[in-house]
Amino acid sequence: MQIARDNHKNASDALAPDTLLNNGHSRRAWLPWLLAIISGGLQVVIFPNPDWNFLCWIALAPLLIALLDAAQRSGGRTGSALGRGFLLGWIAGIIFYAGSCYWVYHVMHYYGGLDEAVASGVLVLFCLYVGLVHGLFGAVLAWIALRPNWGQRGLILAAPFVWVGAEFFRARIIGFPWDLLGTVLVDNIPLSRIASVTGVYGLSFEIALMNAALVAILYGRRERRVLMLSAAILIIGIVEAGSYLEPPAAIPTGTARLVQPNISLDQQWNSDSYEKTLADLKQISIPQPGEGMPGDPLPDLVIWPESPAPFFADEQRFHQTLSEIATGTNAYVLAGTIGVLRDGDNSQLYNSAELVAPNGKWLARYDKIHLVPFGEYVPFKDLFSFAKKLTKEVGDYIPGTQRLVLPVHSYKLGTFICYESIFPDEIRAFANHGAGLLVNISNDGWFGDTGAPGQHLRMARMRAIENDRWVLRATNTGITASIDPYGRVVQQARRNAQVAVNMPYGVVTGTTFYTRHGDWFAWMCVLACAIIAVLALVKRRPLRTGQNSS
């Protein structure tokens, strides 16, 4: 009993110094919940839009303070600390996903065929579900803070590792690594180069570490607090200055013509509209006399995006059009298509990218592997049979099986389609298989005029940094762009317009540490979390004094 009381006292003492949320004996019970809400809001605004990425250095700090308070208020009870920590993290997560992924409502309502109430319900359920990852983060840290001899120091030490572990869980288990924290640093070129070694998770770790350091200062000695905060602000300022540093321009070696069709997702298709669309796209795909400046390089690659049009790969008119564009430009053509595998009366559909040679011959096809749940297929159809409108609108595609790299000129390119761009480990496989150029084709028209196209572009830019590759991004409505290996947008087309723009690109043959070794850093953080948990479970026996030896 004495040992239990001593252990409880050790836990309380570890949390006692200047908890920030206490004012003498009065406790503001509502303040931790407000801090969780503020943290969720800060995590929203660091992404497009409004893209206030400089706030990332304080975005997690309010939540960490609230979690320390959760451990203190638990009175040493593990269940209470876990529950409060989970709820605080969950609230922050729900707000984050509601604020950054509100476009889920737009997709479900306007293109999923759901009425406003049901689409709103889908968004709420989505936020509640994915927000559980933030809840897990909060519960683990509150538990660590409660352990004997850990307290504030334990939570602050563990926070960066647990944050990366939670993001990795979201990527690998939940399957939705949208807006990982590290992507906010894509414009900070010196700092973002860390991702070429660790992947985006290394940048997430760095941001979480700085937030934890700020909390450590706030809980430190009062007489040193002002000095330490001033030093921390200076460090943040120096780190942020990297956003204004520009390395020399990357040298392009080729020119690609990126076609942005701007096809409405509400387009009603018949033979006339189909023929007109093909004719219009063919016309803008082939450079016209006097279009550019004298001496401008001609494109050696023409790229069409993933498209809402019924461009079946085996349809004769479509097949002929792509071949004519290839011969007319004397360039390779890469186009988003609906791949078809026919077996008698049955057929299987793929979301594909077809490659056509300059002589008009169709060479190879990549079939999208990572399909969008509730967009390209319905998981657990029997379970969701009640949502008949939704399941009717959702495609029924079959996933591909190989991350093929496609031969172009003297190099190979890796093509990833839309949703695949958010999965770091999947994209690095293309570069690891020999792709010297990465191409992302997408139909971001689903998102409308929300912040999602900007978020999607930012994640594609991070893939360029991780793999030290140029990325050509062709989309239906925008944002169509050429991205250099530093993640910089070298050129982009205006949104919501039918245009074709010649953009520079280069080919890189070397590989980064991340390309070769993948998510090693994230796995190390998971291992660190396991070690921290084991150490926290080991209760240090307090020394006994005042006993006579027998």
Secondary structure, DSSP 8 states (H G I E B T S, - for coil): -HHHHHHHHHHHHHH-TT-SSEETTEE-TTHHHHHHHHHHHHHHHTSTTT--GGGGGGSSHHHHHHHHHHHHHTTT-HHHHHHHHHHHHHHHHHHHHHHHSTHHHHIIIIIS---HHHHHHHHHHHHHHHTHHHHHHHHHHHHHHHSTTTHHHHHHHHHHHHHHHHHHHIIIII---TT-GGGGGTT-HHHHTTHHHH-HHHHHHHHHHHHHHHHHHHTS-HHHHHHHHHHHHHHHHHHHGGGG---------EEEEEEE----TT----HHHHHHHHHHHHHHHS--TTSS-TT----SEEE----SS--BTT-HHHHHHHHHHHHHHTSEEEEEEEEEEEETTEEEEEEEEEEE-TTS-EEEEEE-SS--BTTTB-TTTTTTTT-HHHHHHS----------EEEETTEEEEEEEGGGGG-HHHHHHHHHTT-SEEEEEE-GGGG-SSSHHHHHHHHHHHHHHHHT--EEEEESSS--EEE-TTS-EEEE--SSS-EEEEEEE-------HHHHH-SHHHHHHHHHHHHHHHHHHS-------S----
